[in-house]
Amino acid sequence: MQTDIDPRNLIGRKAFDRNGARIGTIDEVYLDDATGAPEWAAIRTGLFSRDAFVPLEPSELTSEGTLRIPFERSLIKDAPDFGVGRHLSPEQELQLYHHYGLDTTPPPATPPPDKDFGHIAGQEDP
């Protein structure tokens, strides 16, 4: 998903599944605790339904201003329900990642480049 979008601009937008079936309207956006980037959206799936949590990555904001979620509607509607208006715990996020089959391992850390910090003991200056 675009990382430069203001999460407040997502609220009220329509959301569709991978096949173009309407899921509902975005109710809330949840930010990553470490980065502050939009990470999850709660989508109201109907008048008397509950909110379904969907990952904003790898979802896509379309040129029509809707959110396209690359999962089947049935999978989205079966997502764990944690209620809205509360912080998602790391355990709840992990449940959501597993539900959607998303990778939960962080990207590998890149080792710092080798630096020449001085002379090696026992060697003379060139």
C-alpha positions as CSV (number, residue, x, y, z in Angstrom):
1,M,0.0,0.0,0.0
2,Q,1.1,3.6,-0.5
3,T,3.0,4.6,2.6
4,D,2.5,8.3,2.2
5,I,-1.3,8.3,2.5
6,D,-2.8,10.0,5.5
7,P,-4.7,7.3,7.5
8,R,-7.5,9.7,8.3
9,N,-8.2,9.8,4.5
10,L,-8.9,6.1,4.5
11,I,-11.8,6.3,7.0
12,G,-15.2,6.2,5.2
13,R,-13.7,4.7,1.9
14,K,-15.3,1.6,0.4
15,A,-13.3,-1.7,0.5
16,F,-13.5,-4.5,-2.0
17,D,-12.0,-8.0,-2.1
18,R,-9.7,-9.4,-4.7
19,N,-12.6,-10.2,-7.0
20,G,-14.2,-6.8,-6.8
21,A,-16.9,-7.9,-4.3
22,R,-17.8,-5.1,-1.8
23,I,-16.8,-5.9,1.7
24,G,-17.8,-2.7,3.5
25,T,-16.6,0.7,4.7
26,I,-13.4,1.5,6.5
27,D,-14.2,2.4,10.1
28,E,-10.8,2.7,11.7
29,V,-7.1,2.6,10.8
30,Y,-4.5,1.1,13.2
31,L,-1.0,2.3,13.1
32,D,2.2,0.4,13.7
33,D,3.5,1.1,17.2
34,A,7.1,1.4,16.1
35,T,6.8,3.3,12.8
36,G,3.5,5.0,13.0
37,A,2.6,3.7,9.5
38,P,-0.9,2.5,8.7
39,E,-0.9,-1.2,9.3
40,W,-4.5,-2.5,9.7
41,A,-8.0,-1.3,8.8
42,A,-11.2,-2.2,10.5
43,I,-14.0,-2.6,7.9
44,R,-17.6,-2.4,8.8
45,T,-19.1,-5.3,6.9
46,G,-22.7,-4.4,7.2
47,L,-25.4,-2.5,9.1
48,F,-25.6,-5.2,11.9
49,S,-22.3,-6.8,11.3
50,R,-19.0,-6.5,13.0
51,D,-15.8,-4.9,11.9
52,A,-13.3,-7.2,10.1
53,F,-9.6,-6.4,10.4
54,V,-7.6,-6.4,7.1
55,P,-3.9,-5.8,6.5
56,L,-3.1,-2.6,4.6
57,E,0.0,-4.2,3.2
58,P,-0.5,-5.7,0.5
59,S,-3.8,-3.9,0.0
60,E,-4.0,-1.2,-2.6
61,L,-5.7,2.2,-2.7
62,T,-7.2,2.4,-6.2
63,S,-7.4,5.4,-8.5
64,E,-11.2,5.4,-7.8
65,G,-10.4,6.0,-4.1
66,T,-11.4,2.5,-2.9
67,L,-9.3,0.0,-1.0
68,R,-8.7,-3.3,-2.9
69,I,-7.8,-6.1,-0.5
70,P,-6.1,-9.1,-2.1
71,F,-8.0,-11.7,-0.2
72,E,-11.4,-13.5,-0.7
73,R,-14.4,-11.9,1.0
74,S,-15.1,-15.0,3.0
75,L,-11.6,-15.0,4.5
76,I,-11.9,-11.3,5.4
77,K,-15.3,-11.9,7.1
78,D,-13.9,-14.8,9.1
79,A,-11.0,-12.7,10.5
80,P,-10.6,-12.7,14.3
81,D,-12.8,-10.1,15.9
82,F,-11.1,-8.0,18.6
83,G,-13.6,-5.2,18.7
84,V,-12.7,-1.7,17.5
85,G,-11.5,1.4,19.4
86,R,-8.8,-0.5,21.3
87,H,-5.2,-1.0,20.7
88,L,-4.2,-4.3,19.0
89,S,-1.8,-6.3,21.1
90,P,1.2,-8.0,19.5
91,E,-0.6,-11.4,20.1
92,Q,-3.7,-10.1,18.3
93,E,-1.6,-8.9,15.4
94,L,0.1,-12.2,15.2
95,Q,-3.3,-14.0,15.0
96,L,-4.3,-11.7,12.1
97,Y,-1.0,-12.3,10.3
98,H,-1.6,-16.1,10.6
99,H,-5.2,-15.8,9.5
100,Y,-4.2,-14.0,6.3
101,G,-1.2,-16.3,5.8
102,L,1.2,-13.3,5.9
103,D,4.9,-13.6,6.8
104,T,5.5,-12.7,10.4
105,T,9.3,-12.8,10.3
106,P,11.0,-9.4,10.2
107,P,13.3,-8.8,7.2
108,P,16.9,-9.9,7.9
109,A,19.1,-7.3,9.4
110,T,21.7,-6.0,7.0
111,P,25.1,-6.2,8.7
112,P,27.0,-3.0,8.9
113,P,29.7,-2.5,6.3
114,D,33.3,-3.3,7.3
115,K,35.2,-0.2,8.4
116,D,38.9,0.4,8.9
117,F,39.0,1.6,12.5
118,G,42.7,1.7,12.9
119,H,45.8,-0.4,12.9
120,I,45.9,-4.1,13.5
121,A,47.9,-5.0,16.6
122,G,51.3,-6.3,15.8
123,Q,51.5,-4.7,12.3
124,E,53.6,-1.7,11.4
125,D,52.3,1.4,9.8
126,P,52.7,1.4,6.0
